[in-house]
Amino acid sequence: MATSPESEHPIKAYGYAARDPSGSLSPLVFSRRATEEKDVRFKVLYCGICHTDLHLAKNDWGITKYPITPGHEIVGVVTEVGSKVEKFKVGDKVGVGYLVGSCRSCKNCASDYEQYCPKQVATGGFTYFDGTQTYGGYSDHMVSDEHFVLHWPENLPLDSGAPLLCAGITTYSPLRYFGLDKPGTKVGVVGLGGLGHIAVKMAKAFGAEVTVFSTSMAKKQEAIEGLKADHFINSRDEDQMKAAMGTLDGIIDTVSANHPILPLLGTLATHGKLVLLGIPPKPLDLAAFSLIMGRKTVAGSNIGGLKETQEMLDFAAKHGITADVEVIPIDYVNTAMERLLKSDVRYRFVIDVGNSLKAE
């Protein structure tokens, strides 16, 4: 007989969970493990809502195990530490992102690329090493091995900073890895949503000249005046796309809907890189000739390792980078999910867990 969520571990926890593919979230009593010697326990104060949360709640990828408590953009304050914890103390402000576990011994882990570990454990809805399920940040508290806990910079706001734990590192990492972090580099950003608006801010902080691509002309003012992008291109306008041919060193493509990438490749200069962050449901239409003529690269990137994520948080604090957010109480979460599905948010929902989640 399967163990119930509230009896797997000794410490009672409370959160919101989806129980079936409807994705509807409602209160759930579950349990978390006792604080082990290398564990950090913290009270959750804020948790961002990522599109991945919606996919998992609705089992869009066919991998969800119910009940699932989502949430991997989590910030809070430490309430207890294990006897061998070295980096944190009670009262510290901390964050936890998409990962709470990895093997710590493979080549990827040894190179600080835990996000590519074949035995990685995601924060909510996946199987931990002890065989129990992980529960994410739509909950009153968290416990994690200290390796996967991040120091929160003092001058970084908790609410608008929370989405950096996913959207921030997901855009920062490819800019760094693919050499698009140099002053004067010409960087394109495709899509102006939760990821895209952070990509613009990160690239500008690196000193890049930023061009935003969007199918919506309504976003031009936001891009230029609000986010200080240098250029805006309506990607459906053939003349604008033609004028941009061969001008960009790299493109960060954040769009998860099906969209043509051949026109984007045309805007890359020789040796240019198109980095995919979104996951469209259908395979890409890619002609080899478009890569060969210019030694261009199509690449992908997924979040970042723990070392790089800490580096990103410190960079964001130094440059005043936060997400544009709408803070909500947890009982609004289902409405927020419906709005997220319609892209009706500028640009990230963040749940005020600390002030709105009360155990019944």
Steps between C-alpha positions, in 0.01 A plus 500: 500500500641840397603739775286813518667841450440596865662189642816466289703718736473624860465876441152624406482739204222689331465620145296506180502204263348375175349154525412426137560633145242776545791678669268651761691571821355467848633468856702190586645376827821306437832445676867584469801315636661588831799732473800281417860597572554684169146637468367854512134554595336832423165674515378579147422869453456532122481262207483592132267329254684361198337362184663167592275493809197515272633224273570273797167568672315402181735211414568654158827307477364167623738479798295640788442301818202620699452666736749763385590818685679720243735791550873538438558874538505492878634751751475498876674520835694220671337351809726200567833358378655155530801429719745499208364796305783744431360775277175604670361596840156563643366835381678500164298589191531222244370374168439163337454457126416211270735244656515340846720205411763354267749215523785740591756264340450490121698713255219755478474539876878524535495783243221692683242400239260326737214592266628239253553222755315185385391442861383853572197547726266790427342700779133407463337179381799272454651207688766579760785261585304349790216403264256766618358781291630856501260786568565850372466854627123542501536394863569634846860376533777317318794279590799446273860386505707815544675444165176591324423804715608846390600806701259786437675837448392759756406766246299268273123516563345167596179530298623637167827312539340156536453439122874542451538148642360371170456779244817673617738207483336361184592818313824591681662161440485496116607863477811408697571160347465610138706817543210742463596680821756742352437875473395593149380149412186509286239275658148420386224388737202316354182532702426750776350290778626368832833386356532760228470810715770366735721412200480864388596624847790255531637577154478875558682462832782323314521800268345336194309676225161329523240437231159364601308283253126469551189428295313763702557866413326582828820396676722752324449773760559255784819376337652838415373728775437255782787254462743732317555266204683671215289369212164333440414279204158370406605150397204477261617805307716373212655842439608539863641148506686558172653821636639305795668230289848408621509749787482299826768310690245286679131449570329380817175336387255471791186400306337163573235525227569376149673771300735517197870520586639528146429876486672540837808314377514749214550787746812337646844616396771248409571269798170612654313285753127439539437365852165334568349527848138426416366155414262517201270196469604423141849434355689792353506564126872540444687513168868401518589763242393775742768382744777415258499841334641693794610223737197569715393302805162393632536407867293444812544583866329399824509701826850490657708330765501611862828690480383695196158565653664663802716701262185611318326610821802707601516652148129585514539664839797704377314623192154539650341227287165364616196357323192707426247323719141485616492383862198287587357311800510122470122466472526687168734235356244326276394830344867586454556169319206575267641845428849357449359264237372809314830691553298749704778607736781757486714304551502261792257405775654465847308345788524677834520168683610636836200729541226300325556128560340402828457139614134412544 
